[in-house]
């Protein structure tokens, strides 16, 4: 079964163009359809059942439109440029893992166990806390560039290409950035 991309919502034409610029196979070998809403996207899927469609909703907060059925990728157009959206569509299985040095801790202010109402607990955020973001294929294991002495490592479902675009308070792992530009 061949693959295809259905884009619906805001800025779909710009994202389709960014996909074609990123990789010429989009629009030739991989059909790209632009739709107004999810109902139209569902109609495209039904009309061309021989294609394994990836459905991408390009949404903007506060704008309501009919949603497509089934799972898909949702990208907020107020945060993601068409170029960045195209890269997310191209690599939707590359996720971010966070290596945290000196993580936030919850401690008891009186040294005892937590009170029933938690009134004796406080949250401590160390001033020297650092977050290093790593790229990991979905379902992958701890990357070799994560320090073996890491205080905490948190796998996420965050897309690597989106984290690269908007994480000024975090450090991108240079090795992961070189492997996955």
C-alpha positions, 0 to 999 in steps of 0.5 A, a space after each residue: 500500500 502506498 503512503 500519502 499525506 492529508 493536511 487540513 486546517 490553517 496554512 495547509 497550502 504553505 505546509 504542502 509547499 514546504 513538504 515539496 521543498 523539503 523532499 520532492 517525493 511529496 506531491 509526486 510519489 507521495 500524494 499530498 491533499 489539502 483540505 478545509 476540515 476533518 470531514 473533507 479529510 475523511 472523504 479523501 480517505 474514503 475516496 482513495 482507500 488504497 493509500 495509507 494516509 497520514 492525517 495532519 491537522 493544522 490548527 490554531 487555538 480558538 478556531 473550531 472546525 470538524 475533526 478527522 476520525 482516527 489518530 493523526 498529527 496535530 500542529 499548532 500554526 501559531 507556534 509552528 512555521 510551515 517549514 517546521 511543520 513539514 519537518 515534523 511530518 517528515 520525521 514524526 517518529 523522532 521524539 525528545 528525551 530530557 536529561 535533567 541535572 539537579 531535578 526539582 524535588 519535593 521535600 518535607 520541611 519538618 523532616 517527617 512524612 507527608 501530612 495528610 493535607 501536604 502542608 509540610 511539603 515544599 518544592 525545591 528548584 535548584 538554581 543550577 538545574 539544567 535540561 539537555 534534550 536528546 533525539 530518540 526514535 519512537 520506542 527507542 532506548 536511552 541514547 548513548 550520549 545521555 550521561 550515565 550519571 544523569 540525575 533523571 531521564 524523562 522519555 516524552 512524546 514531544 517531537 524532536 523537530 518541534 523541541 528544536 524550534 522552541 526550547 530556549 531554556 533547554 540545551 539541545 544535545 550537540 551529538 543528537 543535533 548533529 545526527 538529526 539536524 
